[in-house]
Amino acid sequence: MPPHYGETWVYESLVGAVPGLDLSDRTALVIQLVVFEALVLAVAAVYDLWNAVPAATVAVVVAVAGSWLMLTFSRTVRSLAPPEPYRQLLFGSSIELALSVLAFVLFVTYLFVVDPRGAGSTLLTELLGTNPPVVAVVLLLLICWDVIYRIGACWWATVAGFWRALNYPFDAETTRRLTRLDALNVAFAGVQVTLVPFVFDHPILVIAVVGHLVAVVVVSLGSVLLQRGKVVG
């Protein structure tokens, strides 16, 4: 039986709402990777923007990794049937979407307002040249949104996991599987660091990516220790 809306990420709800679309997780991930990479290569070929391809490709891979994390996380949580308040907090609140929108607005503000005021070249001109094609900018923002949304989901899953560990004990097997999910959040945050070489000359973005990794590691470690300390049965 498919999950009820309110027990899914916004990402899952949107895909599930498309009539007649019933894709396996693997197929959906492959389609996401192939379509976005094809768009990247097509835009690079049309506008001679091959220097932007490595950064764009890494960003697409990070987004696909985030999609895999979200699908794995949600399937596992629903299969374990944890307490309803935790499921509602994780999926039903849509806070991951709110966090992502805020982060995306801040990123766009940096890209178009803060960065151009600094000395030297901007991230936009480094990737797309001094006269960026409109289509390339649209694709850049779309890929960045894809990445930022998944980062927001990762952070919210981490925070919700800490709240779960504070409030609910589980048996040994459930605890093992839940703490493995906490570790997956850390792994995905680590994958995001592959973006750092492409923004190395932009300290604000480096701090944001690395700071997110540190925060996820600290909170997830706290969740694991708390959850393991409450094993019952």
Buried (B, 14 or more C-beta within 10 A) or exposed (E): EEBEEEBBBBBBBEBBEEEEEEEEEEEBBEEBBEEBBEBBBEBBEEBEBEEBBEBBBBBBBBBBBBBBBBBBBBEBBBEBEBEEEBBEBBBBEBBBBEBBBEBBEBBBEBBEEEBEEEEEEBBBBBBBBEEBBEEBBEBBBEBBBBBBBBBBBBBBBBBBBBBBBEEBBBEEEBBEBBBEBBEBBBEBBEBBBBBBEBBEEBEEBBEBBBEBBEBBBEBBBBBBEBBBEEBEE
